[in-house]
Amino acid sequence: MNLQLILVKQYLTPIANGCNLAQSTQNIVVADVPNPVFTPAASLGDPNLPDPAITNATIALAPGETGQVIIRANVGNSVDMQN
């Protein structure tokens, strides 16, 4: 099974909706990691942020900002889909 990790940062952009000011959400891909390596939950207290490896994906969010963490799986057969 192949995995893909995608980190997306969301920005609100002002737009015109008729005569009213509205906001539109813009999604910006921050990282796209093929075959990511996941850290055991017990090791999450030490993220080793200076590690520049592509598999050490991070997303920086200021207060009020939003982001998405997307994990995709390419499953080859129906038995793997059930597990």
C-alpha positions, 0 to 999 in steps of 0.5 A: 500500500502506497501512502501520500501525505499532503499539508495544505495551508488555507488563506482567506482572500477578499472577493466581491460578491455583487456589491458586498465584500466576501471571502474566498478560501485559497488552498496552498500545498505546503508539502507533498510527501510520497511514502511518509514515515510516521512517528510513534505517538510516544516520540511526538514530544521531540519533533527534531525540527532542525531535521531538514529531511523531506519526510519531516513535514511541518506546517506553521500556523499563526493564531487563527490560521487553518490548515489541512493534513491529508493522508491518501492511500493507494490500495491495490486490492479489496482485502487491504481496503478492509484492514 
